[in-house]
Each structure stands twice: as C-alpha cells, then as structure tokens.
Amino acid sequence: MKPAPATLFAAGTGIVALAAIVAGFLVIGSPREIRRETLDRIRANDLAAISQAITAYRLTHEELPVRLDDLIPATHGATPRFHLNDPAGRAYTYAITGPYSYELCATFDTASAAPAADGSPRDRSLFAYHGRGRHCFAQEARPPARR
C-alpha cells in the first residue's frame, strides 16, 4: 500500500519544522542559556550602576562607603538605579582595598565574550567581561584633580 501524497507532504513538513527548531537552538542557544545570559547582563548593569553610585558617594562624602547599604540614603529618597542583590537573590559583594580603590564582585552563570582582538570594546562596560562563577572587578573612585 502506497502512502497518500498528503501524508508524505505532512511528514516532510514535520521533518523540516523539526530541523528548523533544532537549527534555531544551535544558532541562538536554548531558552535556558538565553535566560542565563540575560541575567548576567542584568548583573553587569547593576555592577556598573553601583560603581557609578560609589563614585558619586566618594565625591559627596570624600570617602568610600563602608558598605553597599550606605549607597541607598545617598539617592536622597529616589529609587536607586541598581539592586544590591542579583536576580537570583545573591548579594553583590563590595570590599574597600585602598583609600580610593575597591572591588565589586558577583557570581555569573555564563562566561562572556572577551573584548575584540583589535582592542575595541564590544560593550561599553568592563563589567560585561567575566568568566563563569564568582568574578571580582577592581575599581577606583579618585577625588577630582585639584588645580
């Protein structure tokens, strides 16, 4: 018994659709991987915003904040543009390493791409470049030069 043309067409269309879905996962990654990358971008953006808030605090108070919680009153009642915890609920960590230097740390789910070989950044934030797992970024918040 020979299959009907409609049956062959339906089977062929199903195989093509399945192949397209598999190819899509291979090209863009699985939904789980995309979610991990998205959460890591949120972490990098939070760290960049925290770094900016630390610099602003340093300019206003002439010292680095003792802990990240000290940055919240510095927003003068406005909603801060950053979170002190990452999307998974893990706290970002902060440590003062010198009079003007500090470290910001987060735990990332994925490793990001390195800067381009020609030295031009692919992303404007240094926080976007990290390995998988816990990664710390050394930062400085120097006072303005006096003339």
N, C-alpha and C positions, 0 to 999 in steps of 0.2 A: 504494500500500500504506500503510495507516494503522498508526502505531506502537501497540504494546500499552500498556494503561494502566499496567502495572508498569514499563515502560520510561520512560514520561512521569513517573511518580512518582519513580523513581530519579534521573532527570535533574534534576527540580525540587528534590529533596532535596540533591543535589550542589551545585546553584547556591546554595541557601540556606546550606549549610555553608560554602562558599567566601566568600560575602558576610559571614557571621558572623566568619570568621577575619580578613578584611580590616578589618572594623569594629573588631575587637579590637585589631589593630595600630595603627589610627588613634587609638583611645581611650587605650590604655596604653603604646603605643610598641613598637618592635621589641625582641626579646630582646637585641640588641646595645646598644641605647640604655639598656635597663633595667640591663644589666651595667655600663655606664659610670657611671650614676647611683649604683649600689651601691658601686662602687669609690670614687667621690667621697665618699660618706657615710663609708666607712672612713677616707679621708684626713682628713676633717673631725674624726672621732672621735679619730684618732691625734694631730692637732694640739692638740685640746682636752686630751688626756691629757698630752702633752708640756708644754703650758703649765702645767698643774697641777704637774707634776714640777719644772719650773723654779721655780715659786713656793715649793714645799717646799724645794728646794735653797737658794734665796735665804734662807729663814727659818733654815735649819740652818747654812749656811756664811757668812752675812752678805755674800754677793756672788753675782753671777750666774755660772752655769757658763761656762767658756771655750768649750766645745763640747758638742754634744748627747751625745757619748760619756761625758761626765762624769756624766750622769744615771744611768747603769747601775749604778755602785757605790752610788749613793745609795739604791737599792732594797734594800740590805742582803741580797743574795743571793736575794731573791724575784724571780720572773719579772715584768719590768716590764709594765704595762698598755698599753704602746704599742710601736710599731715605729719604728725610725729611718729605714726605707725604706718607700715607699708600695707598694701591691700590685703595681705594675709594676716594682718594683726601683729606682726613682729615689729618691735620698736627699732627705729633707726638709732644708731649709737653715735656719740659725739665725745671726743676727748681733746682737751687742750694739750698741745705738745710743745708750746713755747709762748713767748709774750704776744706774738701775733699769729701763731700757727695753730692749726687744729686738724683733726681727722673726722671725716664723716664716713660711716660705714652702713652697709645694707647687705642683705642676702638676696642674691639674684637667682632666678630659676633657669636662665639660659646664659650662654656666652654670646657677647655681641661681636659684631664685625670690628676689626681693627681699623684705625684710620687709613685712608687711601695711601698707596705706596709713594705717591708724589708729594706727600706731606700735607695735602689739603684735607681738611676735616670733612667727613661725611655728615657729621652732625655738629651743631654749634656747641654742645655741652660736653665737657670732658667726662661727665657722669654717664654718658651713653656708652662708654667703652669700658667693659668689665668682663671678667670671667664668670663662670657659673659658681655659685656658692657665695660665701661672705667675701666682700671686697671693700677695702677702705681707700679713701681719697684724701691725700694730703692737700691742705688748703692754707691760704694766708689771708689775713684781714689787716693789712698795714694801715697806719694812720696816713692821712694825706701829707705830701711833702710840704714843708714849711719854707717860705721864702724870706 
